[in-house]
């Protein structure tokens, strides 16, 4: 009975959105803007979502989610244009696409590749939508067992795993970045006793650090500086022939598309990883399972389909921990977390009680966004080639103005600009030194959750940490955190390698 009720609610939400001209206009407009953000080298869906977060402040929550999810889906897909046509990934998520996409374009099959990747991306997003609806009730029931200690450990784990998985070289850099964000979240009056912390007598800091200016500054300013500092050497864009994909080719590749979609959902469900890793893992899997791996990197269509399906399926996968646990699965999902809080929606175990149909609504919007992305992608393909010929540096001043407007429009507070600029400059220097920015942003967002819950838990337990070891869920989370930290030590890696070698030796014995 509950299944039929969910289906009815799902179809009702879709009908309401489709029958509203404003929703349809926002849906297609946001997807188109996302595709342009993803297609332009140096821009991604992350600053796109961050910029629109402030602009959706006065919107209804449903319309705001249509806008933000649509630009997220469009931005993730849009990176494939630049990867295939000019061999410069528009986004990190589309980096693996360039390996086979550009060789296909040079063979005169760029239009065919874009048409097939557009279709595969839409299928991947749709498959991830089903997992949101199917898995969310299970995770919600599990998360209802959480108390303050569990919420603290979960937030701490989200920051820790984000730093672990996003560091380009040393993991400690990712952890430092995450804990720096955690420190920023502690600035202002605490939520339990209303005592000012780290305000240095500045009255504007007493209300705490606003999330949106930090998001815009952390992701917008460094990219503007990078693009204006370095000149992109954009190659000659390849001409497009037929774009509409052949049905037979799509049908033959359905098993590969389904496998890549499952990889994308699985990786997206792990907090802090993101679409770029999903694309690489799926590409590697497609190559390793192929009967002709030597064709990869020379214009293999399955390589393009694998990476693009996975990074788009990762969008829905990232929604699963975001909605049910309040832990973002990717950097754009971290922007969405800030947007949800801005609109009075607190993701976590109680979301099904406070907003019973919200998860179903998100799934419905993702389905509509994937359809809008397919239609818009087919229409825009030949036009985006012309846009890619425009030097990226021309767009950066426009993005800078949007960053200023986005930060100031949140409460019309000039102090947000004073916050955005130094955060952006600091993040730029952190990036140049190899410190990832995603853990810092996740630390700012999850910091209040970690701070408030650990202090409340200690007040209830009278300063004792023993309840962590007395409750099964908190003990499991604690052991996972300890294992995550230990796994980065050299002696642990050598020990695991030795155990693996011995097991393989035993299995190979006759």
Secondary structure as UniProt FT lines:
FT   HELIX           2..18
FT   HELIX           21..39
FT   TURN            41..42
FT   HELIX           45..55
FT   TURN            56..58
FT   HELIX           61..86
FT   HELIX           92..94
FT   HELIX           95..106
FT   TURN            107..108
FT   HELIX           110..143
FT   TURN            144..145
FT   HELIX           148..166
FT   HELIX           171..185
FT   STRAND          188..189
FT   TURN            191..193
FT   STRAND          196..197
FT   TURN            200..201
FT   HELIX           203..207
FT   HELIX           211..216
FT   HELIX           217..221
FT   HELIX           222..229
FT   HELIX           247..252
FT   HELIX           254..268
FT   TURN            271..272
FT   HELIX           275..289
FT   TURN            291..292
FT   HELIX           293..295
FT   TURN            296..297
FT   HELIX           301..325
FT   HELIX           331..342
FT   TURN            343..344
FT   TURN            349..350
FT   HELIX           351..354
FT   TURN            356..357
FT   HELIX           358..388
FT   HELIX           392..408
FT   TURN            409..412
FT   HELIX           415..432
FT   TURN            433..434
FT   HELIX           438..460
FT   TURN            461..463
FT   HELIX           466..470
FT   HELIX           472..486
FT   TURN            487..488
FT   HELIX           490..508
//
